[in-house]
Every structure is written in structure tokens, then in C-alpha cells.
């Protein structure tokens, strides 16, 4: 499934959520680097709605590392 360009964060989160639907049945899903990147991107987008700036920064830092690591592992 290709990720299409969206105009809002909510639309993006809904698209990612739709992508997750049914994929959890695959025992390998979530372990592959491309899936790890999608999970981290979704967490980052959801965290942008947090009011606590310190918590939001911690989540953004952690997901940034996770996205970079997963992207490096994609072949």
C-alpha cells in the first residue's frame, strides 16, 4: 500500500491506522524495519497533540532515533 499525500494530521493518522488494520495478524508484522518506521511516525504524529512540551520533546527525540534506525535497516 502506498502512502498518499494528505492535507491534515488527522487524515494522516487515519491513513496509518487503516494501514495497521489487519496487518497485526501477520506474525512478522511490526518486526520489519519499514513497519517499525511506520509505527514510530504514527507515534510521533500522535504525540504532537500533547500539551506537555517536555514529554512531546522526549517522544519526538525517541521516535526520531527509531525512524533513523529503521530507515537505515531498510534494504
PDB file of N, CA, C and O in Angstrom:
ATOM      1  N   UNK A   1       0.841  -1.179   0.000  1.00  0.00           N
ATOM      2  CA  UNK A   1       0.000   0.000   0.000  1.00  0.00           C
ATOM      3  C   UNK A   1       0.882   1.236   0.000  1.00  0.00           C
ATOM      4  O   UNK A   1       1.803   1.347   0.809  1.00  0.00           O
ATOM      5  N   UNK A   2       0.611   2.132  -0.874  1.00  0.00           N
ATOM      6  CA  UNK A   2       1.363   3.378  -0.933  1.00  0.00           C
ATOM      7  C   UNK A   2       0.715   4.402  -0.015  1.00  0.00           C
ATOM      8  O   UNK A   2      -0.508   4.462   0.105  1.00  0.00           O
ATOM      9  N   UNK A   3       1.535   5.189   0.616  1.00  0.00           N
ATOM     10  CA  UNK A   3       1.038   6.273   1.460  1.00  0.00           C
ATOM     11  C   UNK A   3       0.777   7.455   0.545  1.00  0.00           C
ATOM     12  O   UNK A   3       1.683   7.928  -0.141  1.00  0.00           O
ATOM     13  N   UNK A   4      -0.456   7.929   0.535  1.00  0.00           N
ATOM     14  CA  UNK A   4      -0.789   9.064  -0.327  1.00  0.00           C
ATOM     15  C   UNK A   4      -0.633  10.372   0.444  1.00  0.00           C
ATOM     16  O   UNK A   4      -0.678  10.392   1.674  1.00  0.00           O
ATOM     17  N   UNK A   5      -0.450  11.451  -0.294  1.00  0.00           N
ATOM     18  CA  UNK A   5      -0.279  12.759   0.339  1.00  0.00           C
ATOM     19  C   UNK A   5      -1.616  13.212   0.926  1.00  0.00           C
ATOM     20  O   UNK A   5      -2.661  13.112   0.284  1.00  0.00           O
ATOM     21  N   UNK A   6      -1.555  13.710   2.152  1.00  0.00           N
ATOM     22  CA  UNK A   6      -2.764  14.153   2.837  1.00  0.00           C
ATOM     23  C   UNK A   6      -2.605  15.608   3.258  1.00  0.00           C
ATOM     24  O   UNK A   6      -1.500  16.150   3.283  1.00  0.00           O
ATOM     25  N   UNK A   7      -3.735  16.227   3.587  1.00  0.00           N
ATOM     26  CA  UNK A   7      -3.719  17.652   3.913  1.00  0.00           C
ATOM     27  C   UNK A   7      -3.736  17.942   5.406  1.00  0.00           C
ATOM     28  O   UNK A   7      -3.448  19.066   5.819  1.00  0.00           O
ATOM     29  N   UNK A   8      -4.068  16.943   6.225  1.00  0.00           N
ATOM     30  CA  UNK A   8      -4.129  17.202   7.666  1.00  0.00           C
ATOM     31  C   UNK A   8      -3.487  16.068   8.440  1.00  0.00           C
ATOM     32  O   UNK A   8      -3.342  14.957   7.931  1.00  0.00           O
ATOM     33  N   UNK A   9      -3.107  16.353   9.667  1.00  0.00           N
ATOM     34  CA  UNK A   9      -2.509  15.324  10.526  1.00  0.00           C
ATOM     35  C   UNK A   9      -3.521  14.236  10.842  1.00  0.00           C
ATOM     36  O   UNK A   9      -3.182  13.053  10.869  1.00  0.00           O
ATOM     37  N   UNK A  10      -4.767  14.639  11.082  1.00  0.00           N
ATOM     38  CA  UNK A  10      -5.797  13.649  11.384  1.00  0.00           C
ATOM     39  C   UNK A  10      -5.960  12.686  10.214  1.00  0.00           C
ATOM     40  O   UNK A  10      -6.062  11.476  10.415  1.00  0.00           O
ATOM     41  N   UNK A  11      -5.984  13.212   9.008  1.00  0.00           N
ATOM     42  CA  UNK A  11      -6.095  12.365   7.823  1.00  0.00           C
ATOM     43  C   UNK A  11      -4.909  11.399   7.742  1.00  0.00           C
ATOM     44  O   UNK A  11      -5.072  10.235   7.377  1.00  0.00           O
ATOM     45  N   UNK A  12      -3.722  11.892   8.083  1.00  0.00           N
ATOM     46  CA  UNK A  12      -2.523  11.047   8.076  1.00  0.00           C
ATOM     47  C   UNK A  12      -2.644   9.922   9.100  1.00  0.00           C
ATOM     48  O   UNK A  12      -2.388   8.760   8.784  1.00  0.00           O
ATOM     49  N   UNK A  13      -3.033  10.267  10.322  1.00  0.00           N
ATOM     50  CA  UNK A  13      -3.161   9.259  11.372  1.00  0.00           C
ATOM     51  C   UNK A  13      -4.226   8.235  10.982  1.00  0.00           C
ATOM     52  O   UNK A  13      -4.043   7.039  11.208  1.00  0.00           O
ATOM     53  N   UNK A  14      -5.326   8.688  10.404  1.00  0.00           N
ATOM     54  CA  UNK A  14      -6.358   7.751   9.968  1.00  0.00           C
ATOM     55  C   UNK A  14      -5.846   6.837   8.865  1.00  0.00           C
ATOM     56  O   UNK A  14      -6.182   5.653   8.834  1.00  0.00           O
ATOM     57  N   UNK A  15      -5.046   7.370   7.973  1.00  0.00           N
ATOM     58  CA  UNK A  15      -4.470   6.553   6.902  1.00  0.00           C
ATOM     59  C   UNK A  15      -3.518   5.509   7.468  1.00  0.00           C
ATOM     60  O   UNK A  15      -3.565   4.348   7.062  1.00  0.00           O
ATOM     61  N   UNK A  16      -2.656   5.904   8.400  1.00  0.00           N
ATOM     62  CA  UNK A  16      -1.738   4.958   9.027  1.00  0.00           C
ATOM     63  C   UNK A  16      -2.525   3.903   9.807  1.00  0.00           C
ATOM     64  O   UNK A  16      -2.201   2.717   9.751  1.00  0.00           O
ATOM     65  N   UNK A  17      -3.559   4.336  10.534  1.00  0.00           N
ATOM     66  CA  UNK A  17      -4.394   3.397  11.286  1.00  0.00           C
ATOM     67  C   UNK A  17      -5.042   2.401  10.342  1.00  0.00           C
ATOM     68  O   UNK A  17      -5.114   1.212  10.655  1.00  0.00           O
ATOM     69  N   UNK A  18      -5.511   2.862   9.198  1.00  0.00           N
ATOM     70  CA  UNK A  18      -6.107   1.976   8.204  1.00  0.00           C
ATOM     71  C   UNK A  18      -5.069   0.975   7.701  1.00  0.00           C
ATOM     72  O   UNK A  18      -5.398  -0.184   7.449  1.00  0.00           O
ATOM     73  N   UNK A  19      -3.827   1.413   7.553  1.00  0.00           N
ATOM     74  CA  UNK A  19      -2.759   0.513   7.122  1.00  0.00           C
ATOM     75  C   UNK A  19      -2.512  -0.573   8.166  1.00  0.00           C
ATOM     76  O   UNK A  19      -2.278  -1.728   7.810  1.00  0.00           O
ATOM     77  N   UNK A  20      -2.560  -0.216   9.444  1.00  0.00           N
ATOM     78  CA  UNK A  20      -2.324  -1.181  10.515  1.00  0.00           C
ATOM     79  C   UNK A  20      -3.426  -2.235  10.566  1.00  0.00           C
ATOM     80  O   UNK A  20      -3.170  -3.382  10.933  1.00  0.00           O
ATOM     81  N   UNK A  21      -4.654  -1.852  10.197  1.00  0.00           N
ATOM     82  CA  UNK A  21      -5.803  -2.750  10.308  1.00  0.00           C
ATOM     83  C   UNK A  21      -5.540  -4.047   9.531  1.00  0.00           C
ATOM     84  O   UNK A  21      -5.275  -4.027   8.329  1.00  0.00           O
ATOM     85  N   UNK A  22      -5.618  -5.145  10.232  1.00  0.00           N
ATOM     86  CA  UNK A  22      -5.437  -6.444   9.604  1.00  0.00           C
ATOM     87  C   UNK A  22      -3.999  -6.903   9.529  1.00  0.00           C
ATOM     88  O   UNK A  22      -3.746  -8.105   9.437  1.00  0.00           O
ATOM     89  N   UNK A  23      -3.054  -5.989   9.565  1.00  0.00           N
ATOM     90  CA  UNK A  23      -1.654  -6.378   9.461  1.00  0.00           C
ATOM     91  C   UNK A  23      -1.144  -7.034  10.737  1.00  0.00           C
ATOM     92  O   UNK A  23      -0.158  -7.769  10.697  1.00  0.00           O
ATOM     93  N   UNK A  24      -1.787  -6.785  11.853  1.00  0.00           N
ATOM     94  CA  UNK A  24      -1.340  -7.380  13.103  1.00  0.00           C
ATOM     95  C   UNK A  24      -1.483  -8.898  13.074  1.00  0.00           C
ATOM     96  O   UNK A  24      -0.874  -9.593  13.886  1.00  0.00           O
ATOM     97  N   UNK A  25      -2.301  -9.428  12.124  1.00  0.00           N
ATOM     98  CA  UNK A  25      -2.470 -10.873  12.022  1.00  0.00           C
ATOM     99  C   UNK A  25      -1.218 -11.555  11.464  1.00  0.00           C
ATOM    100  O   UNK A  25      -1.039 -12.759  11.647  1.00  0.00           O
ATOM    101  N   UNK A  26      -0.367 -10.809  10.799  1.00  0.00           N
ATOM    102  CA  UNK A  26       0.889 -11.329  10.264  1.00  0.00           C
ATOM    103  C   UNK A  26       1.881 -11.400  11.418  1.00  0.00           C
ATOM    104  O   UNK A  26       2.211 -10.367  12.001  1.00  0.00           O
ATOM    105  N   UNK A  27       2.369 -12.601  11.767  1.00  0.00           N
ATOM    106  CA  UNK A  27       3.275 -12.705  12.920  1.00  0.00           C
ATOM    107  C   UNK A  27       4.563 -11.904  12.778  1.00  0.00           C
ATOM    108  O   UNK A  27       5.178 -11.551  13.785  1.00  0.00           O
ATOM    109  N   UNK A  28       4.978 -11.614  11.565  1.00  0.00           N
ATOM    110  CA  UNK A  28       6.206 -10.838  11.351  1.00  0.00           C
ATOM    111  C   UNK A  28       5.941  -9.335  11.293  1.00  0.00           C
ATOM    112  O   UNK A  28       6.883  -8.542  11.303  1.00  0.00           O
ATOM    113  N   UNK A  29       4.675  -8.937  11.232  1.00  0.00           N
ATOM    114  CA  UNK A  29       4.372  -7.514  11.106  1.00  0.00           C
ATOM    115  C   UNK A  29       4.816  -6.788  12.362  1.00  0.00           C
ATOM    116  O   UNK A  29       4.603  -7.256  13.481  1.00  0.00           O
ATOM    117  N   UNK A  30       5.425  -5.655  12.160  1.00  0.00           N
ATOM    118  CA  UNK A  30       5.914  -4.853  13.281  1.00  0.00           C
ATOM    119  C   UNK A  30       7.376  -5.112  13.577  1.00  0.00           C
ATOM    120  O   UNK A  30       8.026  -4.312  14.249  1.00  0.00           O
ATOM    121  N   UNK A  31       7.891  -6.208  13.090  1.00  0.00           N
ATOM    122  CA  UNK A  31       9.300  -6.532  13.313  1.00  0.00           C
ATOM    123  C   UNK A  31      10.169  -6.067  12.158  1.00  0.00           C
ATOM    124  O   UNK A  31      11.377  -5.897  12.320  1.00  0.00           O
ATOM    125  N   UNK A  32       9.576  -5.862  11.010  1.00  0.00           N
ATOM    126  CA  UNK A  32      10.337  -5.414   9.834  1.00  0.00           C
ATOM    127  C   UNK A  32      10.673  -3.934   9.983  1.00  0.00           C
ATOM    128  O   UNK A  32       9.901  -3.188  10.585  1.00  0.00           O
ATOM    129  N   UNK A  33      11.812  -3.495   9.445  1.00  0.00           N
ATOM    130  CA  UNK A  33      12.221  -2.091   9.596  1.00  0.00           C
ATOM    131  C   UNK A  33      11.207  -1.101   9.037  1.00  0.00           C
ATOM    132  O   UNK A  33      10.976  -0.051   9.638  1.00  0.00           O
ATOM    133  N   UNK A  34      10.596  -1.417   7.894  1.00  0.00           N
ATOM    134  CA  UNK A  34       9.621  -0.473   7.324  1.00  0.00           C
ATOM    135  C   UNK A  34       8.396  -0.347   8.220  1.00  0.00           C
ATOM    136  O   UNK A  34       7.804   0.729   8.303  1.00  0.00           O
ATOM    137  N   UNK A  35       8.004  -1.431   8.894  1.00  0.00           N
ATOM    138  CA  UNK A  35       6.888  -1.365   9.835  1.00  0.00           C
ATOM    139  C   UNK A  35       7.276  -0.597  11.089  1.00  0.00           C
ATOM    140  O   UNK A  35       6.466   0.149  11.638  1.00  0.00           O
ATOM    141  N   UNK A  36       8.509  -0.776  11.543  1.00  0.00           N
ATOM    142  CA  UNK A  36       9.000  -0.042  12.700  1.00  0.00           C
ATOM    143  C   UNK A  36       8.974   1.469  12.429  1.00  0.00           C
ATOM    144  O   UNK A  36       8.613   2.262  13.298  1.00  0.00           O
ATOM    145  N   UNK A  37       9.361   1.845  11.216  1.00  0.00           N
ATOM    146  CA  UNK A  37       9.329   3.268  10.847  1.00  0.00           C
ATOM    147  C   UNK A  37       7.901   3.790  10.857  1.00  0.00           C
ATOM    148  O   UNK A  37       7.655   4.885  11.363  1.00  0.00           O
ATOM    149  N   UNK A  38       6.953   3.035  10.311  1.00  0.00           N
ATOM    150  CA  UNK A  38       5.551   3.462  10.304  1.00  0.00           C
ATOM    151  C   UNK A  38       5.005   3.631  11.718  1.00  0.00           C
ATOM    152  O   UNK A  38       4.291   4.591  12.006  1.00  0.00           O
ATOM    153  N   UNK A  39       5.341   2.703  12.583  1.00  0.00           N
ATOM    154  CA  UNK A  39       4.879   2.788  13.970  1.00  0.00           C
ATOM    155  C   UNK A  39       5.442   4.048  14.635  1.00  0.00           C
ATOM    156  O   UNK A  39       4.714   4.771  15.315  1.00  0.00           O
ATOM    157  N   UNK A  40       6.726   4.304  14.438  1.00  0.00           N
ATOM    158  CA  UNK A  40       7.359   5.487  15.045  1.00  0.00           C
ATOM    159  C   UNK A  40       6.775   6.778  14.486  1.00  0.00           C
ATOM    160  O   UNK A  40       6.569   7.736  15.231  1.00  0.00           O
ATOM    161  N   UNK A  41       6.506   6.814  13.185  1.00  0.00           N
ATOM    162  CA  UNK A  41       5.901   8.010  12.574  1.00  0.00           C
ATOM    163  C   UNK A  41       4.511   8.242  13.151  1.00  0.00           C
ATOM    164  O   UNK A  41       4.153   9.379  13.460  1.00  0.00           O
ATOM    165  N   UNK A  42       3.728   7.189  13.300  1.00  0.00           N
ATOM    166  CA  UNK A  42       2.384   7.329  13.861  1.00  0.00           C
ATOM    167  C   UNK A  42       2.445   7.824  15.310  1.00  0.00           C
ATOM    168  O   UNK A  42       1.659   8.684  15.706  1.00  0.00           O
ATOM    169  N   UNK A  43       3.375   7.284  16.094  1.00  0.00           N
ATOM    170  CA  UNK A  43       3.530   7.734  17.483  1.00  0.00           C
ATOM    171  C   UNK A  43       3.923   9.209  17.523  1.00  0.00           C
ATOM    172  O   UNK A  43       3.402   9.975  18.334  1.00  0.00           O
ATOM    173  N   UNK A  44       4.839   9.600  16.647  1.00  0.00           N
ATOM    174  CA  UNK A  44       5.281  10.999  16.606  1.00  0.00           C
ATOM    175  C   UNK A  44       4.117  11.932  16.256  1.00  0.00           C
ATOM    176  O   UNK A  44       3.944  12.979  16.880  1.00  0.00           O
ATOM    177  N   UNK A  45       3.333  11.548  15.268  1.00  0.00           N
ATOM    178  CA  UNK A  45       2.187  12.380  14.872  1.00  0.00           C
ATOM    179  C   UNK A  45       1.176  12.495  16.006  1.00  0.00           C
ATOM    180  O   UNK A  45       0.632  13.573  16.244  1.00  0.00           O
ATOM    181  N   UNK A  46       0.920  11.399  16.703  1.00  0.00           N
ATOM    182  CA  UNK A  46       0.000  11.447  17.831  1.00  0.00           C
ATOM    183  C   UNK A  46       0.564  12.298  18.967  1.00  0.00           C
ATOM    184  O   UNK A  46      -0.187  13.016  19.627  1.00  0.00           O
ATOM    185  N   UNK A  47       1.859  12.229  19.202  1.00  0.00           N
ATOM    186  CA  UNK A  47       2.486  12.993  20.284  1.00  0.00           C
ATOM    187  C   UNK A  47       2.435  14.485  20.040  1.00  0.00           C
ATOM    188  O   UNK A  47       2.483  15.263  20.993  1.00  0.00           O
ATOM    189  N   UNK A  48       2.340  14.904  18.794  1.00  0.00           N
ATOM    190  CA  UNK A  48       2.265  16.340  18.504  1.00  0.00           C
ATOM    191  C   UNK A  48       1.023  16.976  19.106  1.00  0.00           C
ATOM    192  O   UNK A  48       0.956  18.198  19.235  1.00  0.00           O
ATOM    193  N   UNK A  49       0.041  16.166  19.476  1.00  0.00           N
ATOM    194  CA  UNK A  49      -1.159  16.696  20.118  1.00  0.00           C
ATOM    195  C   UNK A  49      -1.037  16.867  21.623  1.00  0.00           C
ATOM    196  O   UNK A  49      -1.960  17.376  22.259  1.00  0.00           O
ATOM    197  N   UNK A  50       0.079  16.453  22.204  1.00  0.00           N
ATOM    198  CA  UNK A  50       0.267  16.577  23.651  1.00  0.00           C
ATOM    199  C   UNK A  50       0.534  18.032  24.046  1.00  0.00           C
ATOM    200  O   UNK A  50       1.228  18.768  23.344  1.00  0.00           O
ATOM    201  N   UNK A  51      -0.026  18.417  25.166  1.00  0.00           N
ATOM    202  CA  UNK A  51       0.177  19.783  25.653  1.00  0.00           C
ATOM    203  C   UNK A  51       1.517  19.942  26.372  1.00  0.00           C
ATOM    204  O   UNK A  51       2.094  21.029  26.354  1.00  0.00           O
ATOM    205  N   UNK A  52       2.011  18.901  26.992  1.00  0.00           N
ATOM    206  CA  UNK A  52       3.255  18.951  27.751  1.00  0.00           C
ATOM    207  C   UNK A  52       4.446  18.961  26.785  1.00  0.00           C
ATOM    208  O   UNK A  52       4.761  17.947  26.163  1.00  0.00           O
ATOM    209  N   UNK A  53       5.094  20.107  26.673  1.00  0.00           N
ATOM    210  CA  UNK A  53       6.194  20.280  25.710  1.00  0.00           C
ATOM    211  C   UNK A  53       7.386  19.368  26.015  1.00  0.00           C
ATOM    212  O   UNK A  53       8.041  18.876  25.096  1.00  0.00           O
ATOM    213  N   UNK A  54       7.669  19.141  27.296  1.00  0.00           N
ATOM    214  CA  UNK A  54       8.808  18.299  27.656  1.00  0.00           C
ATOM    215  C   UNK A  54       8.563  16.845  27.249  1.00  0.00           C
ATOM    216  O   UNK A  54       9.459  16.181  26.726  1.00  0.00           O
ATOM    217  N   UNK A  55       7.367  16.364  27.488  1.00  0.00           N
ATOM    218  CA  UNK A  55       7.028  14.991  27.103  1.00  0.00           C
ATOM    219  C   UNK A  55       7.032  14.865  25.582  1.00  0.00           C
ATOM    220  O   UNK A  55       7.532  13.884  25.032  1.00  0.00           O
ATOM    221  N   UNK A  56       6.469  15.869  24.911  1.00  0.00           N
ATOM    222  CA  UNK A  56       6.440  15.858  23.449  1.00  0.00           C
ATOM    223  C   UNK A  56       7.858  15.811  22.887  1.00  0.00           C
ATOM    224  O   UNK A  56       8.111  15.096  21.918  1.00  0.00           O
ATOM    225  N   UNK A  57       8.785  16.563  23.481  1.00  0.00           N
ATOM    226  CA  UNK A  57      10.170  16.557  23.013  1.00  0.00           C
ATOM    227  C   UNK A  57      10.818  15.199  23.216  1.00  0.00           C
ATOM    228  O   UNK A  57      11.530  14.714  22.336  1.00  0.00           O
ATOM    229  N   UNK A  58      10.579  14.580  24.367  1.00  0.00           N
ATOM    230  CA  UNK A  58      11.140  13.252  24.629  1.00  0.00           C
ATOM    231  C   UNK A  58      10.635  12.233  23.611  1.00  0.00           C
ATOM    232  O   UNK A  58      11.408  11.423  23.099  1.00  0.00           O
ATOM    233  N   UNK A  59       9.347  12.276  23.324  1.00  0.00           N
ATOM    234  CA  UNK A  59       8.774  11.345  22.353  1.00  0.00           C
ATOM    235  C   UNK A  59       9.337  11.627  20.966  1.00  0.00           C
ATOM    236  O   UNK A  59       9.678  10.694  20.239  1.00  0.00           O
ATOM    237  N   UNK A  60       9.439  12.894  20.589  1.00  0.00           N
ATOM    238  CA  UNK A  60       9.991  13.241  19.274  1.00  0.00           C
ATOM    239  C   UNK A  60      11.447  12.807  19.148  1.00  0.00           C
ATOM    240  O   UNK A  60      11.860  12.328  18.092  1.00  0.00           O
ATOM    241  N   UNK A  61      12.223  12.968  20.209  1.00  0.00           N
ATOM    242  CA  UNK A  61      13.623  12.516  20.182  1.00  0.00           C
ATOM    243  C   UNK A  61      13.710  10.999  20.018  1.00  0.00           C
ATOM    244  O   UNK A  61      14.488  10.492  19.210  1.00  0.00           O
ATOM    245  N   UNK A  62      12.901  10.288  20.796  1.00  0.00           N
ATOM    246  CA  UNK A  62      12.930   8.819  20.748  1.00  0.00           C
ATOM    247  C   UNK A  62      12.446   8.299  19.401  1.00  0.00           C
ATOM    248  O   UNK A  62      13.049   7.388  18.835  1.00  0.00           O
ATOM    249  N   UNK A  63      11.370   8.867  18.890  1.00  0.00           N
ATOM    250  CA  UNK A  63      10.862   8.390  17.601  1.00  0.00           C
ATOM    251  C   UNK A  63      11.800   8.788  16.468  1.00  0.00           C
ATOM    252  O   UNK A  63      11.896   8.073  15.471  1.00  0.00           O
ATOM    253  N   UNK A  64      12.487   9.908  16.602  1.00  0.00           N
ATOM    254  CA  UNK A  64      13.474  10.292  15.588  1.00  0.00           C
ATOM    255  C   UNK A  64      14.582   9.261  15.479  1.00  0.00           C
ATOM    256  O   UNK A  64      15.007   8.902  14.381  1.00  0.00           O
ATOM    257  N   UNK A  65      15.049   8.783  16.637  1.00  0.00           N
ATOM    258  CA  UNK A  65      16.074   7.733  16.644  1.00  0.00           C
ATOM    259  C   UNK A  65      15.541   6.435  16.044  1.00  0.00           C
ATOM    260  O   UNK A  65      16.231   5.760  15.281  1.00  0.00           O
ATOM    261  N   UNK A  66      14.313   6.101  16.397  1.00  0.00           N
ATOM    262  CA  UNK A  66      13.708   4.873  15.883  1.00  0.00           C
ATOM    263  C   UNK A  66      13.514   4.947  14.363  1.00  0.00           C
ATOM    264  O   UNK A  66      13.771   3.972  13.657  1.00  0.00           O
ATOM    265  N   UNK A  67      13.067   6.088  13.866  1.00  0.00           N
ATOM    266  CA  UNK A  67      12.865   6.252  12.421  1.00  0.00           C
ATOM    267  C   UNK A  67      14.201   6.174  11.687  1.00  0.00           C
ATOM    268  O   UNK A  67      14.308   5.515  10.653  1.00  0.00           O
ATOM    269  N   UNK A  68      15.211   6.842  12.221  1.00  0.00           N
ATOM    270  CA  UNK A  68      16.535   6.814  11.579  1.00  0.00           C
ATOM    271  C   UNK A  68      17.103   5.405  11.553  1.00  0.00           C
ATOM    272  O   UNK A  68      17.641   4.972  10.534  1.00  0.00           O
ATOM    273  N   UNK A  69      16.990   4.694  12.652  1.00  0.00           N
ATOM    274  CA  UNK A  69      17.492   3.325  12.710  1.00  0.00           C
ATOM    275  C   UNK A  69      16.748   2.401  11.767  1.00  0.00           C
ATOM    276  O   UNK A  69      17.356   1.572  11.089  1.00  0.00           O
ATOM    277  N   UNK A  70      15.422   2.545  11.724  1.00  0.00           N
ATOM    278  CA  UNK A  70      14.622   1.696  10.837  1.00  0.00           C
ATOM    279  C   UNK A  70      14.908   2.022   9.368  1.00  0.00           C
ATOM    280  O   UNK A  70      14.996   1.123   8.532  1.00  0.00           O
ATOM    281  N   UNK A  71      15.050   3.310   9.066  1.00  0.00           N
ATOM    282  CA  UNK A  71      15.345   3.706   7.672  1.00  0.00           C
ATOM    283  C   UNK A  71      16.700   3.167   7.219  1.00  0.00           C
ATOM    284  O   UNK A  71      16.854   2.759   6.068  1.00  0.00           O
ATOM    285  N   UNK A  72      17.667   3.164   8.108  1.00  0.00           N
ATOM    286  CA  UNK A  72      18.989   2.625   7.766  1.00  0.00           C
ATOM    287  C   UNK A  72      18.948   1.117   7.524  1.00  0.00           C
ATOM    288  O   UNK A  72      19.756   0.582   6.765  1.00  0.00           O
ATOM    289  N   UNK A  73      17.999   0.435   8.175  1.00  0.00           N
ATOM    290  CA  UNK A  73      17.906  -1.016   8.049  1.00  0.00           C
ATOM    291  C   UNK A  73      17.095  -1.472   6.832  1.00  0.00           C
ATOM    292  O   UNK A  73      17.141  -2.645   6.461  1.00  0.00           O
ATOM    293  N   UNK A  74      16.353  -0.549   6.211  1.00  0.00           N
ATOM    294  CA  UNK A  74      15.565  -0.907   5.022  1.00  0.00           C
ATOM    295  C   UNK A  74      16.512  -1.150   3.872  1.00  0.00           C
ATOM    296  O   UNK A  74      17.415  -0.350   3.625  1.00  0.00           O
ATOM    297  N   UNK A  75      16.316  -2.234   3.177  1.00  0.00           N
ATOM    298  CA  UNK A  75      17.216  -2.572   2.065  1.00  0.00           C
ATOM    299  C   UNK A  75      16.636  -2.190   0.744  1.00  0.00           C
ATOM    300  O   UNK A  75      17.265  -2.406  -0.292  1.00  0.00           O
TER     301      UNK A  75
END
